[in-house]
C-alpha cells in the first residue's frame, strides 16, 4: 500500500512563506514587465520626441520659403510625415520613402520647390531628435554635407555597404601627389564625454591601401586614427574609445593613406550623442 505524500515534517509557516515569496513574488513581476514594456515603448518615444520644436523651427522657414500662411497646415503635415520617416528608417530606406512622400504631396497641390526649401530644416530636427551629428553619413545625397579637401574623391555605386552609394578615396599621383580627403564640420561642437558612438564602415582594395579617420578638436589639434579595414569586405568599428578625453570635436574627416593606384571606401558614418 502506497503511503500518501504529505507536507514535509520540517515545514513551517515561515518556510512556506519564504518559498512562496521566492517562487511567486518575483516571477509574476518579471512576466508583468515583459508584457508592459513593449506597450511602453511608443509612449516613451512620444515623450522623447519634441514635435513642438519642429514647429518652432518650421514657422520661420515657411516665411523664408514663401509658403502662404493659409497653406501652413498642408506643409506642416508633409513635414511631420517626413519627420516620422526620419525617425523610423535608415538612410537608404528614408531616401526612397521621402521621394514617394514628396510625389504624393506634390500631387495634392504642394509646391516641390517649397518642399525642397523646407526639407533641410526637417532634417536638422531629425538629427536633433536622434542624436545624429553627421549629415549624409551614407552618402546617398552624394557629397552633401562634406567638403573635398584634396581630390581624388568621388561617390560610387559599386558595392556600397548599404543603400545605393558610398564614398571612394584614392591617391592622386603626378603632378599633384594628393591623398584624397574629405571633411565635415559639425553643426555644433561635441564634447568627447558626450559621444555615444563614432561608427564607420570601411573597406580597402589592397593591403597597401590604408585610410585615416581625422578628428578635429576645438583647440586646433587634429587626431589621425587608422581605419580598421580587414580587406575587400566591409568592416565596422566604433572609434569612440580612440577619442582624446577632455576635448571637443568640431569636425571629422577621412583621408586615403596608402600607395597608388589603390583606393578605400567609407560608408554609413555616424556620430551620435
C-alpha atoms as a printed R data frame, in Angstrom:
    type eleno elety resid chain resno      x      y       z
1   ATOM     1    CA   UNK     A     1  0.000  0.000   0.000
2   ATOM     2    CA   UNK     A     2  1.421  3.346  -1.079
3   ATOM     3    CA   UNK     A     3  1.754  5.988   1.573
4   ATOM     4    CA   UNK     A     4  0.142  9.286   0.627
5   ATOM     5    CA   UNK     A     5  2.737 12.043   0.386
6   ATOM     6    CA   UNK     A     6  2.091 14.843   2.796
7   ATOM     7    CA   UNK     A     7  3.778 18.038   3.816
8   ATOM     8    CA   UNK     A     8  7.394 17.960   4.799
9   ATOM     9    CA   UNK     A     9  7.821 17.363   8.505
10  ATOM    10    CA   UNK     A    10 10.409 20.116   8.505
11  ATOM    11    CA   UNK     A    11  7.942 22.555   7.006
12  ATOM    12    CA   UNK     A    12  6.691 25.553   8.898
13  ATOM    13    CA   UNK     A    13  4.632 28.629   8.223
14  ATOM    14    CA   UNK     A    14  7.804 30.709   7.979
15  ATOM    15    CA   UNK     A    15  9.473 28.359   5.497
16  ATOM    16    CA   UNK     A    16  6.347 28.069   3.383
17  ATOM    17    CA   UNK     A    17  6.026 31.842   3.288
18  ATOM    18    CA   UNK     A    18  9.658 32.171   2.223
19  ATOM    19    CA   UNK     A    19  9.268 29.589  -0.543
20  ATOM    20    CA   UNK     A    20  6.097 31.286  -1.741
21  ATOM    21    CA   UNK     A    21  7.890 34.645  -1.906
22  ATOM    22    CA   UNK     A    22 10.845 33.171  -3.790
23  ATOM    23    CA   UNK     A    23  8.678 31.325  -6.298
24  ATOM    24    CA   UNK     A    24  5.742 33.655  -6.887
25  ATOM    25    CA   UNK     A    25  6.624 37.160  -5.787
26  ATOM    26    CA   UNK     A    26  9.445 37.559  -8.361
27  ATOM    27    CA   UNK     A    27  8.190 35.554 -11.339
28  ATOM    28    CA   UNK     A    28  4.917 37.463 -11.824
29  ATOM    29    CA   UNK     A    29  6.843 40.740 -11.655
30  ATOM    30    CA   UNK     A    30  9.141 39.611 -14.465
31  ATOM    31    CA   UNK     A    31  6.242 38.425 -16.597
32  ATOM    32    CA   UNK     A    32  4.368 41.644 -15.974
33  ATOM    33    CA   UNK     A    33  7.378 43.686 -17.038
34  ATOM    34    CA   UNK     A    34  7.716 41.650 -20.203
35  ATOM    35    CA   UNK     A    35  4.092 42.369 -21.038
36  ATOM    36    CA   UNK     A    36  4.189 46.061 -20.190
37  ATOM    37    CA   UNK     A    37  7.495 47.158 -21.713
38  ATOM    38    CA   UNK     A    38  6.510 46.693 -25.381
39  ATOM    39    CA   UNK     A    39  3.424 48.790 -24.713
40  ATOM    40    CA   UNK     A    40  5.504 51.449 -23.001
41  ATOM    41    CA   UNK     A    41  7.968 51.925 -25.878
42  ATOM    42    CA   UNK     A    42  5.585 54.018 -28.032
43  ATOM    43    CA   UNK     A    43  4.725 56.152 -25.002
44  ATOM    44    CA   UNK     A    44  8.396 56.679 -24.201
45  ATOM    45    CA   UNK     A    45  9.125 57.584 -27.831
46  ATOM    46    CA   UNK     A    46  6.258 60.087 -27.881
47  ATOM    47    CA   UNK     A    47  7.544 61.679 -24.696
48  ATOM    48    CA   UNK     A    48 11.077 61.976 -26.050
49  ATOM    49    CA   UNK     A    49 10.153 63.413 -29.460
50  ATOM    50    CA   UNK     A    50  9.642 67.158 -29.326
51  ATOM    51    CA   UNK     A    51  7.068 67.928 -32.020
52  ATOM    52    CA   UNK     A    52  6.659 71.453 -30.698
53  ATOM    53    CA   UNK     A    53 10.312 72.112 -31.513
54  ATOM    54    CA   UNK     A    54  9.684 71.062 -35.115
55  ATOM    55    CA   UNK     A    55  7.012 73.750 -35.367
56  ATOM    56    CA   UNK     A    56  9.303 76.321 -33.786
57  ATOM    57    CA   UNK     A    57 11.901 75.574 -36.460
58  ATOM    58    CA   UNK     A    58  9.455 75.468 -39.343
59  ATOM    59    CA   UNK     A    59  7.305 78.569 -38.951
60  ATOM    60    CA   UNK     A    60 10.190 80.996 -39.668
61  ATOM    61    CA   UNK     A    61 11.237 78.694 -42.523
62  ATOM    62    CA   UNK     A    62  7.736 78.867 -44.020
63  ATOM    63    CA   UNK     A    63  8.137 82.637 -44.216
64  ATOM    64    CA   UNK     A    64 11.620 82.402 -45.728
65  ATOM    65    CA   UNK     A    65 10.463 79.849 -48.319
66  ATOM    66    CA   UNK     A    66  7.402 81.879 -49.329
67  ATOM    67    CA   UNK     A    67  4.740 79.483 -48.070
68  ATOM    68    CA   UNK     A    68  1.346 81.264 -47.858
69  ATOM    69    CA   UNK     A    69  0.016 81.269 -44.313
70  ATOM    70    CA   UNK     A    70 -3.214 79.610 -45.411
71  ATOM    71    CA   UNK     A    71 -1.122 76.622 -46.574
72  ATOM    72    CA   UNK     A    72  0.879 76.196 -43.359
73  ATOM    73    CA   UNK     A    73 -1.174 73.162 -42.210
74  ATOM    74    CA   UNK     A    74 -0.561 71.368 -45.520
75  ATOM    75    CA   UNK     A    75  3.203 71.864 -45.427
76  ATOM    76    CA   UNK     A    76  3.315 71.027 -41.728
77  ATOM    77    CA   UNK     A    77  1.506 67.751 -42.469
78  ATOM    78    CA   UNK     A    78  4.182 66.876 -45.022
79  ATOM    79    CA   UNK     A    79  6.957 67.890 -42.614
80  ATOM    80    CA   UNK     A    80  5.629 65.671 -39.824
81  ATOM    81    CA   UNK     A    81  5.219 62.722 -42.176
82  ATOM    82    CA   UNK     A    82  8.799 63.197 -43.363
83  ATOM    83    CA   UNK     A    83  9.985 63.539 -39.767
84  ATOM    84    CA   UNK     A    84  8.357 60.219 -38.886
85  ATOM    85    CA   UNK     A    85 10.185 58.593 -41.794
86  ATOM    86    CA   UNK     A    86 13.441 60.022 -40.490
87  ATOM    87    CA   UNK     A    87 12.865 58.508 -37.065
88  ATOM    88    CA   UNK     A    88 11.736 55.121 -38.359
89  ATOM    89    CA   UNK     A    89 14.073 54.198 -41.213
90  ATOM    90    CA   UNK     A    90 17.753 54.045 -42.096
91  ATOM    91    CA   UNK     A    91 19.340 56.402 -44.640
92  ATOM    92    CA   UNK     A    92 18.646 54.197 -47.663
93  ATOM    93    CA   UNK     A    93 15.006 53.416 -46.893
94  ATOM    94    CA   UNK     A    94 14.427 57.003 -45.799
95  ATOM    95    CA   UNK     A    95 15.725 58.331 -49.136
96  ATOM    96    CA   UNK     A    96 13.359 56.094 -51.096
97  ATOM    97    CA   UNK     A    97 10.364 56.753 -48.865
98  ATOM    98    CA   UNK     A    98 10.780 60.539 -48.848
99  ATOM    99    CA   UNK     A    99 10.670 60.659 -52.669
100 ATOM   100    CA   UNK     A   100  7.385 58.756 -52.639
101 ATOM   101    CA   UNK     A   101  6.096 61.076 -49.922
102 ATOM   102    CA   UNK     A   102  7.151 64.176 -51.833
103 ATOM   103    CA   UNK     A   103  5.432 62.967 -55.011
104 ATOM   104    CA   UNK     A   104  2.271 62.266 -53.012
105 ATOM   105    CA   UNK     A   105  2.095 65.796 -51.593
106 ATOM   106    CA   UNK     A   106  3.018 67.453 -54.895
107 ATOM   107    CA   UNK     A   107  0.080 65.571 -56.422
108 ATOM   108    CA   UNK     A   108 -2.071 67.082 -53.680
109 ATOM   109    CA   UNK     A   109 -1.010 70.564 -54.807
110 ATOM   110    CA   UNK     A   110  2.098 71.436 -52.777
111 ATOM   111    CA   UNK     A   111  4.986 73.231 -54.469
112 ATOM   112    CA   UNK     A   112  8.015 70.936 -54.957
113 ATOM   113    CA   UNK     A   113 10.433 73.889 -54.755
114 ATOM   114    CA   UNK     A   114  8.990 74.957 -51.402
115 ATOM   115    CA   UNK     A   115  9.309 71.403 -50.091
116 ATOM   116    CA   UNK     A   116 12.968 71.385 -51.131
117 ATOM   117    CA   UNK     A   117 13.426 74.694 -49.316
118 ATOM   118    CA   UNK     A   118 11.864 73.358 -46.102
119 ATOM   119    CA   UNK     A   119 13.427 69.898 -46.149
120 ATOM   120    CA   UNK     A   120 16.867 70.746 -44.634
121 ATOM   121    CA   UNK     A   121 15.116 72.178 -41.563
122 ATOM   122    CA   UNK     A   122 13.178 68.944 -41.074
123 ATOM   123    CA   UNK     A   123 16.449 67.002 -41.441
124 ATOM   124    CA   UNK     A   124 18.008 69.205 -38.750
125 ATOM   125    CA   UNK     A   125 15.143 68.344 -36.405
126 ATOM   126    CA   UNK     A   126 15.540 64.617 -37.147
127 ATOM   127    CA   UNK     A   127 19.231 64.790 -36.280
128 ATOM   128    CA   UNK     A   128 18.456 66.608 -33.049
129 ATOM   129    CA   UNK     A   129 15.868 64.011 -32.041
130 ATOM   130    CA   UNK     A   130 18.035 61.007 -32.880
131 ATOM   131    CA   UNK     A   131 21.302 62.458 -31.594
132 ATOM   132    CA   UNK     A   132 22.941 62.023 -35.009
133 ATOM   133    CA   UNK     A   133 25.514 64.736 -35.754
134 ATOM   134    CA   UNK     A   134 26.687 63.607 -39.207
135 ATOM   135    CA   UNK     A   135 24.828 64.903 -42.245
136 ATOM   136    CA   UNK     A   136 24.528 62.426 -45.123
137 ATOM   137    CA   UNK     A   137 26.678 59.787 -43.447
138 ATOM   138    CA   UNK     A   138 25.525 57.212 -46.002
139 ATOM   139    CA   UNK     A   139 26.499 59.407 -48.976
140 ATOM   140    CA   UNK     A   140 23.106 58.795 -50.575
141 ATOM   141    CA   UNK     A   141 22.956 62.544 -51.330
142 ATOM   142    CA   UNK     A   142 26.416 62.393 -52.962
143 ATOM   143    CA   UNK     A   143 28.813 64.722 -51.092
144 ATOM   144    CA   UNK     A   144 26.158 66.931 -49.487
145 ATOM   145    CA   UNK     A   145 27.449 67.965 -46.067
146 ATOM   146    CA   UNK     A   146 31.034 67.022 -46.935
147 ATOM   147    CA   UNK     A   147 33.858 69.159 -48.342
148 ATOM   148    CA   UNK     A   148 36.579 67.728 -50.574
149 ATOM   149    CA   UNK     A   149 39.896 68.882 -49.132
150 ATOM   150    CA   UNK     A   150 42.020 67.062 -51.705
151 ATOM   151    CA   UNK     A   151 40.988 65.023 -54.736
152 ATOM   152    CA   UNK     A   152 40.535 62.363 -55.890
153 ATOM   153    CA   UNK     A   153 37.304 61.712 -54.012
154 ATOM   154    CA   UNK     A   154 34.118 60.521 -55.647
155 ATOM   155    CA   UNK     A   155 30.776 58.864 -54.930
156 ATOM   156    CA   UNK     A   156 30.375 55.415 -56.437
157 ATOM   157    CA   UNK     A   157 27.610 52.837 -56.699
158 ATOM   158    CA   UNK     A   158 29.958 49.856 -56.669
159 ATOM   159    CA   UNK     A   159 29.165 47.550 -53.741
160 ATOM   160    CA   UNK     A   160 28.128 50.113 -51.080
161 ATOM   161    CA   UNK     A   161 27.659 48.857 -47.542
162 ATOM   162    CA   UNK     A   162 24.010 49.924 -47.546
163 ATOM   163    CA   UNK     A   163 21.883 51.952 -49.911
164 ATOM   164    CA   UNK     A   164 22.988 52.801 -53.416
165 ATOM   165    CA   UNK     A   165 26.188 54.813 -52.868
166 ATOM   166    CA   UNK     A   166 29.394 55.088 -50.874
167 ATOM   167    CA   UNK     A   167 32.468 57.320 -50.875
168 ATOM   168    CA   UNK     A   168 35.766 56.339 -52.522
169 ATOM   169    CA   UNK     A   169 39.085 57.971 -51.665
170 ATOM   170    CA   UNK     A   170 42.229 57.410 -53.732
171 ATOM   171    CA   UNK     A   171 45.806 58.532 -54.212
172 ATOM   172    CA   UNK     A   172 46.494 61.273 -56.757
173 ATOM   173    CA   UNK     A   173 49.892 60.829 -58.397
174 ATOM   174    CA   UNK     A   174 51.880 63.136 -60.636
175 ATOM   175    CA   UNK     A   175 51.695 66.109 -60.883
176 ATOM   176    CA   UNK     A   176 49.803 66.758 -57.604
177 ATOM   177    CA   UNK     A   177 50.604 63.856 -55.254
178 ATOM   178    CA   UNK     A   178 47.486 64.295 -53.132
179 ATOM   179    CA   UNK     A   179 45.898 61.915 -50.671
180 ATOM   180    CA   UNK     A   180 42.140 62.025 -51.281
181 ATOM   181    CA   UNK     A   181 40.488 63.673 -48.278
182 ATOM   182    CA   UNK     A   182 37.004 64.814 -47.222
183 ATOM   183    CA   UNK     A   183 35.808 66.649 -44.146
184 ATOM   184    CA   UNK     A   184 32.570 67.621 -42.428
185 ATOM   185    CA   UNK     A   185 32.273 70.447 -39.908
186 ATOM   186    CA   UNK     A   186 29.684 69.598 -37.253
187 ATOM   187    CA   UNK     A   187 26.665 71.837 -36.884
188 ATOM   188    CA   UNK     A   188 27.662 72.319 -33.245
189 ATOM   189    CA   UNK     A   189 30.800 71.130 -31.391
190 ATOM   190    CA   UNK     A   190 30.506 67.854 -29.479
191 ATOM   191    CA   UNK     A   191 32.287 67.096 -26.225
192 ATOM   192    CA   UNK     A   192 34.054 63.739 -26.334
193 ATOM   193    CA   UNK     A   193 32.492 62.822 -22.986
194 ATOM   194    CA   UNK     A   194 29.039 63.036 -24.593
195 ATOM   195    CA   UNK     A   195 29.796 60.851 -27.622
196 ATOM   196    CA   UNK     A   196 27.829 57.595 -27.634
197 ATOM   197    CA   UNK     A   197 29.182 56.182 -30.884
198 ATOM   198    CA   UNK     A   198 31.541 57.178 -33.685
199 ATOM   199    CA   UNK     A   199 30.934 54.360 -36.119
200 ATOM   200    CA   UNK     A   200 32.435 53.904 -39.580
201 ATOM   201    CA   UNK     A   201 32.132 51.131 -42.170
202 ATOM   202    CA   UNK     A   202 35.203 50.856 -44.395
203 ATOM   203    CA   UNK     A   203 36.905 48.515 -46.853
204 ATOM   204    CA   UNK     A   204 40.027 48.615 -48.988
205 ATOM   205    CA   UNK     A   205 41.157 47.428 -52.366
206 ATOM   206    CA   UNK     A   206 44.623 46.177 -51.434
207 ATOM   207    CA   UNK     A   207 46.758 45.515 -48.371
208 ATOM   208    CA   UNK     A   208 48.748 48.660 -49.176
209 ATOM   209    CA   UNK     A   209 45.598 50.784 -49.268
210 ATOM   210    CA   UNK     A   210 45.025 52.405 -45.878
211 ATOM   211    CA   UNK     A   211 42.883 55.208 -44.584
212 ATOM   212    CA   UNK     A   212 42.629 57.527 -41.624
213 ATOM   213    CA   UNK     A   213 39.737 58.903 -39.638
214 ATOM   214    CA   UNK     A   214 40.669 62.514 -38.892
215 ATOM   215    CA   UNK     A   215 39.164 64.156 -35.803
216 ATOM   216    CA   UNK     A   216 39.427 67.942 -35.411
217 ATOM   217    CA   UNK     A   217 39.189 69.478 -31.956
218 ATOM   218    CA   UNK     A   218 38.267 72.939 -30.738
219 ATOM   219    CA   UNK     A   219 41.825 73.581 -29.503
220 ATOM   220    CA   UNK     A   220 43.058 73.448 -33.140
221 ATOM   221    CA   UNK     A   221 44.606 69.985 -32.727
222 ATOM   222    CA   UNK     A   222 43.977 67.044 -35.053
223 ATOM   223    CA   UNK     A   223 43.918 63.335 -34.271
224 ATOM   224    CA   UNK     A   224 44.555 60.765 -37.031
225 ATOM   225    CA   UNK     A   225 43.222 57.256 -36.383
226 ATOM   226    CA   UNK     A   226 43.901 54.413 -38.794
227 ATOM   227    CA   UNK     A   227 40.708 52.901 -40.145
228 ATOM   228    CA   UNK     A   228 40.060 49.282 -39.300
229 ATOM   229    CA   UNK     A   229 39.842 47.502 -42.668
230 ATOM   230    CA   UNK     A   230 40.200 43.764 -42.989
231 ATOM   231    CA   UNK     A   231 40.175 43.685 -46.767
232 ATOM   232    CA   UNK     A   232 37.607 43.756 -49.540
233 ATOM   233    CA   UNK     A   233 34.764 43.013 -47.099
234 ATOM   234    CA   UNK     A   234 33.142 45.905 -45.242
235 ATOM   235    CA   UNK     A   235 34.461 46.252 -41.690
236 ATOM   236    CA   UNK     A   236 32.790 48.203 -38.886
237 ATOM   237    CA   UNK     A   237 34.399 49.842 -35.894
238 ATOM   238    CA   UNK     A   238 33.213 52.231 -33.211
239 ATOM   239    CA   UNK     A   239 36.074 54.704 -32.663
240 ATOM   240    CA   UNK     A   240 34.619 56.287 -29.538
241 ATOM   241    CA   UNK     A   241 37.293 54.643 -27.401
242 ATOM   242    CA   UNK     A   242 40.084 56.162 -29.533
243 ATOM   243    CA   UNK     A   243 38.989 59.772 -28.989
244 ATOM   244    CA   UNK     A   244 41.028 62.050 -26.741
245 ATOM   245    CA   UNK     A   245 39.342 62.602 -23.386
246 ATOM   246    CA   UNK     A   246 38.527 66.110 -22.268
247 ATOM   247    CA   UNK     A   247 38.383 67.529 -25.797
248 ATOM   248    CA   UNK     A   248 35.606 68.883 -28.009
249 ATOM   249    CA   UNK     A   249 35.081 67.716 -31.599
250 ATOM   250    CA   UNK     A   250 34.426 70.358 -34.254
251 ATOM   251    CA   UNK     A   251 34.820 68.283 -37.426
252 ATOM   252    CA   UNK     A   252 35.636 64.821 -38.708
253 ATOM   253    CA   UNK     A   253 37.124 63.672 -41.978
254 ATOM   254    CA   UNK     A   254 38.668 60.791 -43.888
255 ATOM   255    CA   UNK     A   255 41.930 60.558 -45.797
256 ATOM   256    CA   UNK     A   256 43.436 57.937 -48.059
257 ATOM   257    CA   UNK     A   257 46.801 56.952 -46.684
258 ATOM   258    CA   UNK     A   258 48.423 54.305 -48.833
259 ATOM   259    CA   UNK     A   259 50.175 53.598 -52.078
260 ATOM   260    CA   UNK     A   260 48.978 54.195 -55.639
261 ATOM   261    CA   UNK     A   261 46.972 53.132 -57.532
262 ATOM   262    CA   UNK     A   262 44.652 51.699 -54.893
263 ATOM   263    CA   UNK     A   263 41.566 53.038 -53.083
264 ATOM   264    CA   UNK     A   264 39.476 52.794 -49.920
265 ATOM   265    CA   UNK     A   265 35.726 53.142 -49.433
266 ATOM   266    CA   UNK     A   266 33.763 54.502 -46.448
267 ATOM   267    CA   UNK     A   267 30.039 54.347 -45.798
268 ATOM   268    CA   UNK     A   268 27.402 54.766 -43.073
269 ATOM   269    CA   UNK     A   269 29.389 57.203 -40.951
270 ATOM   270    CA   UNK     A   270 27.628 58.011 -37.669
271 ATOM   271    CA   UNK     A   271 28.416 60.244 -34.698
272 ATOM   272    CA   UNK     A   272 25.734 60.093 -32.009
273 ATOM   273    CA   UNK     A   273 25.410 61.826 -28.657
